Amino acid sequence: MELGFLDLIGLFGVVAYLTAYFLVQVLHHPPAGRTAVALNIVGPACMLVSLTESFNLAAFLSQCFWLALTVVGWWRRCQQRR
């Protein structure tokens, strides 16, 4: 099995997801904190890039929704601060 560049980007996305989950669940970082939000944007973005090589509709939709929900939550939190 040989990993290509896009596979490595996808794996980086998985690491971003898991790091965010670890920070929130184990280290009790705030889920709406900068680090968790950034990792939850990087994760699906990387996964979407990796899907350009080997498309999967279910994975594509889950990544799009994950990214959209994270961005909407981040945007709403920014609006509340103002």
VOVO-121569 format. One record per residue (C-alpha): residue number from 1; residue in one letter; chain; z, y, x. Coordinates in Angstrom, 1 decimal, padded with zeros to 4 digits. Last residue first. Layout:
+-----+---+---+--------+--------+--------+
!   k ! r ! c !     up !  north !   east !
+-----+---+---+--------+--------+--------+
! NUM ! A ! A !      Z !      Y !      X !
...
+-----+---+---+--------+--------+--------+
***
This chain:
+-----+---+---+--------+--------+--------+
!   k ! r ! c !     up !  north !   east !
+-----+---+---+--------+--------+--------+
!  82 ! R ! A !  019.4 !  042.1 ! -019.9 !
!  81 ! R ! A !  021.3 !  038.9 ! -019.1 !
!  80 ! Q ! A !  020.1 !  037.4 ! -022.4 !
!  79 ! Q ! A !  016.5 !  037.9 ! -021.5 !
!  78 ! C ! A !  017.0 !  036.0 ! -018.2 !
!  77 ! R ! A !  018.6 !  033.1 ! -020.1 !
!  76 ! R ! A !  015.6 !  033.1 ! -022.5 !
!  75 ! W ! A !  013.2 !  032.9 ! -019.6 !
!  74 ! W ! A !  015.1 !  030.1 ! -017.9 !
!  73 ! G ! A !  015.2 !  028.1 ! -021.1 !
!  72 ! V ! A !  011.5 !  028.7 ! -021.7 !
!  71 ! V ! A !  010.6 !  027.7 ! -018.1 !
!  70 ! T ! A !  012.7 !  024.5 ! -018.3 !
!  69 ! L ! A !  011.3 !  023.6 ! -021.7 !
!  68 ! A ! A !  007.7 !  024.1 ! -020.5 !
!  67 ! L ! A !  008.2 !  022.1 ! -017.3 !
!  66 ! W ! A !  009.7 !  019.2 ! -019.2 !
!  65 ! F ! A !  007.1 !  019.4 ! -021.9 !
!  64 ! C ! A !  004.2 !  019.4 ! -019.4 !
!  63 ! Q ! A !  005.8 !  016.6 ! -017.4 !
!  62 ! S ! A !  006.3 !  014.4 ! -020.4 !
!  61 ! L ! A !  002.7 !  015.0 ! -021.6 !
!  60 ! F ! A !  001.2 !  014.1 ! -018.2 !
!  59 ! A ! A !  003.4 !  011.0 ! -017.8 !
!  58 ! A ! A !  002.2 !  009.8 ! -021.3 !
!  57 ! L ! A ! -001.4 !  010.7 ! -020.6 !
!  56 ! N ! A ! -001.6 !  009.0 ! -017.2 !
!  55 ! F ! A ! -004.1 !  010.4 ! -014.7 !
!  54 ! S ! A ! -004.4 !  009.0 ! -011.1 !
!  53 ! E ! A ! -005.5 !  011.7 ! -008.7 !
!  52 ! T ! A ! -004.7 !  014.7 ! -010.8 !
!  51 ! L ! A ! -001.4 !  013.1 ! -011.7 !
!  50 ! S ! A !  000.0 !  014.0 ! -008.3 !
!  49 ! V ! A ! -000.4 !  017.7 ! -009.2 !
!  48 ! L ! A !  001.4 !  017.2 ! -012.5 !
!  47 ! M ! A !  004.3 !  015.4 ! -010.7 !
!  46 ! C ! A !  004.6 !  018.3 ! -008.2 !
!  45 ! A ! A !  004.9 !  020.8 ! -011.1 !
!  44 ! P ! A !  007.2 !  018.4 ! -012.9 !
!  43 ! G ! A !  009.7 !  018.4 ! -010.1 !
!  42 ! V ! A !  009.3 !  022.0 ! -008.8 !
!  41 ! I ! A !  010.3 !  023.5 ! -012.2 !
!  40 ! N ! A !  013.4 !  021.3 ! -012.6 !
!  39 ! L ! A !  014.3 !  021.9 ! -008.9 !
!  38 ! A ! A !  014.2 !  025.6 ! -009.5 !
!  37 ! V ! A !  016.3 !  025.3 ! -012.7 !
!  36 ! A ! A !  018.9 !  023.2 ! -011.0 !
!  35 ! T ! A !  019.1 !  025.6 ! -008.0 !
!  34 ! R ! A !  019.2 !  028.8 ! -010.0 !
!  33 ! G ! A !  021.9 !  027.7 ! -012.4 !
!  32 ! A ! A !  021.2 !  026.6 ! -015.9 !
!  31 ! P ! A !  022.5 !  023.1 ! -015.4 !
!  30 ! P ! A !  025.7 !  024.5 ! -013.8 !
!  29 ! H ! A !  026.6 !  022.5 ! -010.7 !
!  28 ! H ! A !  029.0 !  019.7 ! -011.5 !
!  27 ! L ! A !  028.7 !  017.8 ! -008.2 !
!  26 ! V ! A !  028.0 !  014.5 ! -009.8 !
!  25 ! Q ! A !  026.1 !  015.2 ! -013.0 !
!  24 ! V ! A !  024.5 !  018.6 ! -012.3 !
!  23 ! L ! A !  023.8 !  018.3 ! -008.6 !
!  22 ! F ! A !  022.8 !  014.7 ! -009.0 !
!  21 ! Y ! A !  020.4 !  015.5 ! -011.8 !
!  20 ! A ! A !  018.8 !  018.4 ! -009.8 !
!  19 ! T ! A !  018.5 !  016.1 ! -006.8 !
!  18 ! L ! A !  016.9 !  013.4 ! -008.9 !
!  17 ! Y ! A !  014.3 !  015.7 ! -010.3 !
!  16 ! A ! A !  013.5 !  017.2 ! -006.9 !
!  15 ! V ! A !  013.2 !  013.8 ! -005.3 !
!  14 ! V ! A !  010.8 !  012.7 ! -008.1 !
!  13 ! G ! A !  008.7 !  015.8 ! -007.4 !
!  12 ! F ! A !  008.7 !  015.0 ! -003.7 !
!  11 ! L ! A !  007.4 !  011.6 ! -004.7 !
!  10 ! G ! A !  004.6 !  013.2 ! -006.6 !
!   9 ! I ! A !  003.7 !  015.3 ! -003.6 !
!   8 ! L ! A !  003.7 !  012.2 ! -001.4 !
!   7 ! D ! A !  001.3 !  010.5 ! -003.8 !
!   6 ! L ! A ! -001.0 !  013.5 ! -003.7 !
!   5 ! F ! A ! -001.1 !  013.2 !  000.1 !
!   4 ! G ! A ! -002.0 !  009.5 !  000.0 !
!   3 ! L ! A !  000.3 !  006.6 !  000.2 !
!   2 ! E ! A ! -001.1 !  003.3 !  001.4 !
!   1 ! M ! A !  000.0 !  000.0 !  000.0 !
+-----+---+---+--------+--------+--------+
***
